[in-house]
Amino acid sequence: EADIYQTPRYLVIGTGKKITLECSQTMGHDKMYWYQQDPGMELHLIHYSYGVNSTEKGDLSSESTVSRIRTEHFPLTLESARPSHTSQYLCASSEPIPSSGANVLTFGAGSRLTVL
Amino acid sequence: KNQVEQSPQSLIILEGKNCTLQCNYTVSPFSNLRWYKQDTGRGPVSLTIMTFSENTKSNGRYTATLDADTKQSSLHITASQLSDSASYICVVSPGATNKLIFGTGTLLAVQP
């Protein structure tokens, strides 16, 4: 069972509203990520963090912002939602495999956002 | 351009049958290749991860192979079950970064 939790799982809101998608992990991982995924499409990295007070933008430009005040918490905020923000948002955290150093990602169940 | 291409785009098989999913990549440099299973409406779950020196890795009924020379990987599912119905995503890491290159996935439907 995954130890990374996202809320809400589903959210339908009107244009212009401010929303925050919550992500928490109990594994003590330093690295955390936000991905955006549209139906039938690949995941795109929009934000990542190496640890507390560290946030970086990913490959896909996003109007969302993130914060990392605590190791276990990595919320994503949209100040003014628009229909173009409709998508699935996946949070993940990672730890390196001792033998290879590769980071293994553990994903949350996702937050599906619909902006009307 | 770093790319990961998967085939087929979708596949329907009968319960109990085997199937093989393909992944071709043009990512360079290459660090490792992962296969994830993503159930509808859920986040991806890791199945296998292979470095360039590994040719095959198994996880239960899932067996992944890697040919780093031809830049191809496959995921073989043995004795499929209804619960195998999901999207299978190939992901390549281009090196000592956090930037992963995702394929669009193969959507597998296992029918009774």
Boltz contact constraints between the chains, C-beta under 6 A:
constraints:
  - contact:
      token1: [A, 42]
      token2: [B, 102]
      max_distance: 6.0
  - contact:
      token1: [A, 42]
      token2: [B, 104]
      max_distance: 6.0
  - contact:
      token1: [A, 43]
      token2: [B, 102]
      max_distance: 6.0
  - contact:
      token1: [A, 48]
      token2: [B, 98]
      max_distance: 6.0
  - contact:
      token1: [A, 90]
      token2: [B, 43]
      max_distance: 6.0
  - contact:
      token1: [A, 100]
      token2: [B, 51]
      max_distance: 6.0
  - contact:
      token1: [A, 102]
      token2: [B, 32]
      max_distance: 6.0
  - contact:
      token1: [A, 102]
      token2: [B, 49]
      max_distance: 6.0
  - contact:
      token1: [A, 104]
      token2: [B, 46]
      max_distance: 6.0
  - contact:
      token1: [A, 107]
      token2: [B, 43]
      max_distance: 6.0
  - contact:
      token1: [A, 107]
      token2: [B, 44]
      max_distance: 6.0
  - contact:
      token1: [A, 108]
      token2: [B, 43]
      max_distance: 6.0
  - contact:
      token1: [A, 109]
      token2: [B, 42]
      max_distance: 6.0
  - contact:
      token1: [A, 109]
      token2: [B, 43]
      max_distance: 6.0
  - contact:
      token1: [A, 110]
      token2: [B, 43]
      max_distance: 6.0
